[in-house]
Amino acid sequence: TNPPPKNGGEECIGDYSREDKCYNGPCSADGEPLHTIVDITSAEKRAFSTNLGVKVNDVWDRGLCYVMQKAGKIEAAFFSSMGSTIMYEGVNFVRGFKWWGLGFFGDLFAGKRWLAPVANEQVEIVPYADVTDFNYGYEFMNEFFTGASNPSWEEDAGHDFSIGMLSMALRNADVSCVTHALEPRFEFDHDLLMEAAWKGFTWFDYHETKYASNGDFGYQLVNQRSKEFGDTEDVLGLLMTETAFSAHLTYNETVDAFHLDLSDMESFTPIEGFAPLGGKATFVFDNTLGKYGRLKTASITYGGQTYDETNFADPSVLEAERDNRWIGWRFAEKCIMASLLSQTNLILHVKGLHLELAAAFQVATIDAFKTDVDHPIRRLLDQFTHRSIQATNSNFDLLFQYKAAEFSLAPLLVEEQLKMIDWYIKNKPLSIATMSMDKYAQERNMNQFSAKPTRNENGRPNQFFWRWHYRARLAQEMYTDMINCWVAKNYNNDWNDIITDSLVLEWWSKMMKYLPSLKQAMMQHPDWITNGDLTQESFTRVISTIMTWVSHIHEDVGHSAAYFVYNPIHTPMMVPADGIGIPLSSFAFNTNAYRTFVFLERSKLLEEPGSFWFDESANDKVCYTDMQDTYAGYGDDDDAFSECGMNGFYSCVDAVETSVSS
């Protein structure tokens, strides 16, 4: 046969079920799949014309999965990247954004980035169940809210067309047989993996920082940090020291140790062939090396087994890794990495920011101030609501009905992901009070670490530096200053004018009604939100918290995810249950999903603001520009911010967006 079957030369062409198995990967004599590492160079030598020699009728007779299997997974990744090249133009270049390098013509065709809101335009507040025709089967679809449509000033035909085209393609074709495939496996070679996942995508290369792409610098950064700390193999400890993963830490002062507990995730069944989520880890502070020292992994618990420093010294673990296999504590570490990414992407980012907060915040603001779009509070909030309905509504069915969430958010089937969202809503409901940086640290017993450490007589740091929280705390303090300035300029510091204003009261009422995290604050932290009443304290706390999360922290868990998504060797988003190699199909799918539909260029916090946000007579623009100067100053002068892009695990401040707009 041409091409020859992979099953040991056995003739199986003509038997659809056995032929599928033959083309799905190499098989043993008894027909069971063999898990092998495929070298990309030799794989590419196969002729595309041979592997793609499939009759068009086969698509209809046997389904797209059969055809893609017969073509080969490497070629499937290539054609997936080609397809995303076509879609990228529509989803990335929304109104106001241009192709780089087009100069005057780019400006001419881009249009205005900011359009003023339209007075008296109604955007109906509806539950998510009303913006989908699919029955998800969970009550939270009737308890979380969004807009029934985008506001007219944020409509974008190109974006809607591209999302619609992709949704239609996925609606009519189940490609899970390709995306779930364990074969081919690639060796632990970063450049080969990136070349395989990027081939066919032409807008930029994987090593470029262009548009909203932070590049694939996570791999090199982990290697650099390892060298700085004595060639340590403790990747988990390094990342818990410096990255947004540290948002999940707690501190136990009795034993002077930091804890990561992801055991809540253990009850959710992974996609077949991949390792379960969950696990725990303990860390201690080590100040011997580096400017701020680091967290050192003391123990890892996964799959019912605990590993400690004795196990970490086992040479066979690193020998296996050099042979492209994760075993023992390294396997457990990689599974915890996948769990951290799932917790951050699915629960913190998609559930917490998109589903619970951003879209409802935008539609409540639009609806309450529709009769006075120039109201001072409406102008204060506008940039922090930008395109949040669009970013959430257009992606929801794409992620969950059409299964794009599988691997891109977690290595779980969509049904398990929805079950996990529902579990966290019911068992760990989110209070906006605990999103405020002061409460966030208190809840984790971590307050003392949110400042740069003092030094001992040898110049070494006295305690752990919680970089992620320090950055977010300064951002929230910056927004608090902006709010106070705004009130001074527009209300002469008379808060009574604000809290008795009928439109502001209507807006606050809608916020309390349609944002579940505000209702939870009433129940869990009533003093923080002044029992739900609109006061100077509740307004400032709620709005500074929302501003921090939809801009600064959304960047930490959004575009900054590139450091992990594009780094499957150090931070895999999924781990094969046998620990062997990197499955190309799932990695290529994740790369494609994030590159094309997550890492999108939108309006930035430090860009020229919209003129209609300001009242010249009140001179309130200075409040916004002072905020910009403060944030830019952090990027210039504070190493917690300036170590970014190619030099750190965070986006640089000039890349941070104003809102949950992508």
N, C-alpha and C positions, 0 to 999 in steps of 0.2 A: 504494500500500500504506500501511498505518497501523500503526506509524510508517514513514516512508519509509526505504528502504535508504540506508546511508551511502556506498555506492560510486558517487558521482557521479551518482546517480539511476538507475543501471542496475537493471533488474528482475532480482532473483535469488531472490525468495521461492519456496520449493518445492524448490530444490536445496540439500540439507542442508549440504554442504561449503562451497558458495559463500555460503550464507546465514550460516553461522558466521563466515566471513571478513568479511562485510558488517557484522555486529554486533560484531565484535571491535575495530573501530576504523575510522577513515577510510582509504580506499584511493585509490591513484592510478588513472589510466586503465588501466594494465596489471595492476591487481589487487594491487599491492604496497602494504603498509601505509605510511601517512604518519605520521611522528612529530611530533605537534603539542602545544602547550601548551593545556590545557583550562581555561578560567576557571570556577571553581566556582559563581559566582553565576549565570551563564547556564546552566550544566549543571543546577543545581537547579530551573530553571524548567520542565524537562521534567516532564510529568505522570507520577506514579508509576503511576497506573492504566493509562496507555497502555503504558509500558515493561514493566509486569508483566502485560500481557495475554497470558499464556501458559497454554495448557490444562494441567491437572494431568497428563494423559496424556503430555505432552511430557517430563516428568521420567523416565518409564519408557522412552519410545520413543527419546529422544535423549540422556539423561543430565543430571545436575545442571549440568554445565559449560555445556551449551547454554542451559539456562534462565537461568543467572546471566549469561551473555554477553548474552542477549537483554534481560534486565532492565537491564543496564548496570552497569559496575564501581562507579560511585559509589553506586548503590543497594545493590550487593552489600556494600560496606564498611559501609553503614548497617545492614543486616540482620545482618552479622557482629557489630557492636557491640551490637545488641539481644540477640543470642544470648549474648554474653559477660556482659551484665548479669544474665541468668538464672543463669549458671554461677558468677558471682563469689561469691554468698552461700555456696555450698557449699565452695568452695576456700579462701576467705579466713577465714571465721568457723568455724575448727576449735574444738574444745572449749577454753574459757577465754577466748574473744574475743567481743566483742559489737558490735552496731551502735552507732555513736556517737549520742548524743542520746537514748538510751532510758532513761538514768538507772537507777533501781532495777530496772526490768524487764530491762534489758540484763544487769545483774549476776546476776539471778535465773536467766535462761535460759542464760547463758554457761557455767556450770559451772566447776570448778576447772581452772586452767591447768596446774598440775603435779600429777601423780599419782605416788605412790611405786611403784617397780618391784615386781613380784610375785615372791616367792621361788620358786625351783625351776621357773620358767617357761622352757621351752626355745624358743629361736628358732634354727632351723637355719642354719648358715653354708653358703651355696651359691654356685656361679658364676652370673653373670648369665644364662647360657644356660638355667638351670633356672627362671627367673622369667618367661620369655617362651615362647610357642609358635611364634615366628618364627625361622627359621634365618638369622642375619645373615652367616654365612660367614666369620667372622674368629675366630682363636684367642683373641684377648683376651677374648672372651665366656666362655671357660673359665678364664681366668687372673686375672680381676678378680672380687671377691666382694661379696656382699650378704647380707641376711637373706631367708629364704624367705617371711617374713611380717612384718608390723609387730608389735611387742610389744603385748599387750592393753591396756596402760595408755596407748597412743598411738593406738588405733584411733579412727577418726572416720567414721561412716557417711555424713555429708553430703559430705565431701571425696571419699570413694571413689565415691559416686554421681555426682558432677559430673564427675570424671575419666572414669568409665566411660561416661557419656552422651556426652562429647565424643569419646572413643575410638571408640565405636560409630558416631557420625556420620561420622567420618573414615574408618573402616574400610569403610563402605558408599558413600562418595562421593569421587571424585577431584576435588578443587577446584584442582588445580595450574594448570588453564587460566585460572583467575581470579587466583590469587596470583602466577603467573609473568607475567601480562600486562604489557606495556610501556605500554599505553594504559588510561586516559587519563594524560597527563603534566600535572603541575601546575607553575605558575611558582614561582620561589624566594620564596614568601611564607609565612612561618612560621605566622602566625595562620590563614590559609586552609587550610593543610595540617592543622593541628591540629584545626580545626573539622570538616573532612571525615573525619578518622580517628576523631574522638571522638563524632560524632553518633550517637545511639542508645544510648550508654552513660550510665547515670544515677547511679551510685554517687558520683561526684565529677567535677569538671571538670579539664581538663588543667593548669590553673594552680594547683590546690590541692595542699597537702601534707597528705594525709589517709590514714589507715590506714598502709600502707607505701609510698605513692606520694610520691616526692620532687618531683613537679611537673615542668614542662617548662622549667626555668630555665637549661638548658644554652645555649640560643640567646642569651638576654640576657647571660649570664656571658661568653660568648666576645666579644660586642660590647663589654662593659664593659672586659674585659682589653685588647682591641684599642685602645680609647681611652687607657687608662692607659699603653700603650706606643707612644704617638705615632701612633695610627690605623694601626698596622701591619696588613698583609693576610696576615701569616705566621701563619695559624691553626694549622698543624701545630706550629710552634715553641712557640706559647703553650701548647698542650695537652701537649706533651712536657715542658714546664717544671713543670706543676702537677698533672696528673692521674695516674690509675693507669696510663695509657699509658706513663709513664716506667719502669714495671717492665721494659720490654723494651729499655732502653738498655744500651750498653756504652761504656767510655771508653778511648781510645787516647792515652796521655800523650805519645807521641812527636810527634804532630801537634796535641796539645791539643784534641781534638775528640771529640764523642759520636756514637755510631753506632746506627742502627736497621737491622736486616737481616731482612727478611721474604721473602727470595728463596726460602726453602724452600717457600713456598706457590705458587710460579709453575707448578708441574707439575700442578696440579689444575684441571680444566676447569670453568669457571663455567656457571651456568644460561644457556641461549641468550638472547642479546640483552644480557647484562650483561658488564661488564668483568672481566678476570681479576684474581685476587689477586696479591700479591707486591710487590716493590719494595724500595728502600733509601733511606735519608736520612742526612745528616750535619748536625750542629749544633755551633755554637760559643757560648760563654757571652758575654753582653753585659750589662754591669753599669750601663749609663748611666741606665736608668729603672726605676721600681718599687722596692719595699722590698728585694727579693732579686734584682733583675735578672731575666733570662730567657734561655732557649735560643733562638738565632736559627738558622733553617734556612739552611744553607750550600749544600746541594745535594740534589736529589731525583733518583733513578734509577728509571725505570719504563718497561716496554715497550721496553727496549733503548736508551732515550734518557736522557741526563742533563741536568738543568736546574740552573743556578746563578744567582748574583745578576744577571748580565746578562739572563737570561731573565725573572727576577722583575720586572724593570723594564719589560717589554713592555706598553704600555698596551692593546693589543688583547685581552689575556687578561681583564682586568677589564671591558672593554667588552662582551665576549662574555658574561661572567657577569651583567652587568646585563640582557642579553638572554636570560637563562635558559639559557645554554650554558656548559659547562666545556670549555675547550680548553687545550692546552699544559701548562705546569707546574701550573695549577690542577686540570686533569683528573687529572694524576699524583698531586697531593696528595690529592684526594678518593678515589682508588683505594687509596692507602696508608691513609687513614682507615678505609675498609671492611676492609682487610686487618688493621689493628690490632684492630678490633672482632671480626673472625672469630677471630684468634689468641687474644684475651682470652676471648671467649665459649665457643668450641668447645674449644680446647686447654687453656687455663689453668683455666677455670671448670668446664665439664662433664666433660672428661676428667680433669683433675688433681684437682679437689676432690670432685666427685660420684662418678665411676666408680672412681677409684683409692683415695680416702681415706675419705670421711665414712661411707658406709654400712658398709664393712668395719670401721672403727673402732667404730661403734656395736654391731654384732653380735658382734664379738670381746669387747667389754667385757661385754655382757649374758651371753654364754655362759660366760665365765670366772668371773664372780662370781654366777652364778645361785643357788648354795647359800648365799651370804652377801651379800645385797643391801645390808646396812649396813656392809660393809667400808669402811674409810677411803679406800682408793684408788677403790673404786666410787663413793663419794659425791663424791670430788674430780672425777671425770670425767663424772658424769651429765648435767649441763646442757650439756656440749659435744658430746653425742651425740644430743641431743633431735631426734626426728622425721627423722633423716637417711635411714633406710631408706625411709620414706614418701615423702620428697621425691625420692629417686632412682628407686625402683622404679616409682612411679606415672607418672613422666614419661618413662621410657626408651622404651617402645613408642610413646607419644604423639609423641615427637620423631622417632624414626627409622623405625619400622614405618609409622606413619601420616603421616610426612613433615612434621610441624610444624617440624622443624629447618631446613627450606629457607627461607632468608632470616633466620629468627629467630636462627640461630647463624652462618650464613654463606651467601653467595649461590651455593651449590653444591647440586647434587642430593644426596640422602641418600647415594647410593652413593659419591660423591666425598668426602663428609664422613667416612664410615666408613673410607674408604681413607686419608684424612688422619690420623685418629686412629691407625690402625694404623701409618702411616709414622712418626709421632712416638714411638710406643711402641717400635718397633724401632730407630730411628735416633737418637733423643734420649730414652732412658729416664729417667724422673724419679727422682731420689734425694732422699729427705727431708732429707738433709744440706744440699742446695742450696736448700731451702725455709727453712732457718733463716736469720735475717736477717744473721748475721755471714758465713756462707758465701755467701749470696745476693749480697752486695756484693762479696766477694772474687772470686767467679767472673766478675764483670763489671768488675773493676778500678775499683770505684766507692766504696770504703770512705770515702774522704776527704770525700765529698759528703753523707754521712748525718749532718750536724750543721749547725746554723745557722752561717752564715759569719762570719768576722771581717771587720772593716771597714778600709778604707784611710784615709789622712789626710783625705780628702774625705767620709768617711762612707759610701762605696759598698762593696758586698760584694766580697770578694776572690775568691770562687769560687761556683760553682753550688750551690744548695740543693736536694737531692734530697728533696723534701717527702714523696713517697709512702713511701720507705724509712724516713725519719726517723720517721714516724707508726707504721709497722709495727714498727720496732726498739723504740720505747718500749712498744708493746703487748706484745711478747715479753718485754721486761725486767720489765714489770708482772706477767705470768703466772709468770715465774721466781720473783719475790718471793713470789707467792701459794703456789707449790708448796713453797718453803722454809719458809714459815710453817706450812703444813699438816703438813709432816713434823715440825716442832718441836712443834706442838700435839698430834699424834696418836702420835708415836714418840719424843718427847724427843730429836729430832735423831739418832736411831740408825738410820742407813740400812741397817745390817746386818739389822735386823728386816724391812725392806721387801724387800731383794733375796734373802732366804732364805725368804720367805713362799711357801707352796706355791701359793696362789691367784694371787698376783702373778706368780709364775714361769709358771703356766699361761697367764695373760693375755698375758704378754710373748711366750711361744711362739706364741700365736695371732696376735698382732700381726705377728711376724716371718714367719709363714706366709702370712697372708691380705692383707697390705698390700704390694703390689709395690714401693713406694717405700722401704720398710725393707730389703727384700732388695737393692735397688739400692744403698743406702747401704753395705751389707756389701761389695759388689763395688767400688764407686767411691770410697767414703770410709770405710774400715774403722776408722781411728783415731777419727773423729767418733762412731761408734756403738759404740766399744770392741769391735770384732770381733763384734758381735751379742750380746755378753753383757749381762745386766742389771746395770747399775752405777748409782751415783748420777749420773754424767755422762750416760750414755745415756738413763736415764729422764728426767732434767730436760730434756735437749736435745730429745728426741723429743716429749714431752708439751707443753712450752712452744711448740714449733713448730706442733704440731697445733692447740692452742688458738688461736694467732694466726691461722692460716689459716681455720679453720672459723668464726671469729667476725669478727674485725676485717677480714681481707682478703676474706673472702666477701662482706662488705658492700661493700667497694670495687669488686668485680667483679660484684656482684649488683644490689642496689637502686640503687647509685650509677650503674649503667649508664643510668638514666633521663636523665642529662645528655647522653647521646649518642644513645640510641634515639629520643628525642623531638626530635632536632635534625638532621633530614635535610639541611639546607642546609649546615651546618658539618661535620657528622660523619655522612655517609650510610653506612648499613649495606650498601648496594648501589649501584652506579653504572651507569646505562645505557651501553652500549658507545659510543654516539654522543655521550654527554655532555649530552644535551638534557633538561632538566626533571627533575622528581621523579615517577617512576611511582607513582601513587596506590595501586595494588593491593598491591604488596609493602610499602610503607610502612604502609598501614592494617593489613595482616596482622601486621607486627612490633609495631605499637602495641598491637594487640589481644592478641597472645601475651604480651608482657611485662606489660601492665597487668592481665591476668586470671590469669596462671599463674606469673609470676615475682615481681612486686612484691606479695608477700603478707605480711600481718601475722603475725608469730610472736613467741615469747618473747624479750625484750630483756635485754641484759647488765646494765643498770642498774635493772631492775625488782626488786620484792621477791622474794627467792629462795625456793625450796621449803624448807620447814622440815626435811624428812627428809634434806637434804644434810648436816646438821650434828649433831655430838655435843655436847650441852650440857656434859657433864662435861669434855670436852677443850677447850671454849671455842674451837673452830675456826671458828666463824662469823665471827669478827673477821678471819680471813684473806681471806674473800670480800668482806666489807664494806670492808676496806681497799683491796682491788683496785678495787671500785666507786668509792670516794672518789678514788683516783688517776686513774681514767679520766674521771670527771666533772670533776676538776680540770683535766685536759688540755683538755676541752671549754670550760671557763670561762676559762682563763688562757693557753693556748698558741694562737697564731694559726694554726698548722698544723692544729689541730683545730677551733678556733672559727669559722674561715672555712668554713662548711658550709651545707647547705640552700640557701636563696636566695642565699647570699653566697659559695659555694665549690663545688667539684666533688666533694665527698664528703658522705655522710650525716653528720648530727650524732651525737655519741656516744650520745645517748639513744635513737637509732633502731637501733643495732647489735644484731644478734641473738646469741644464745649459741652457735648451731650452724648447720650446713648444713641448715636446716629448711624452706627454700622454694626 
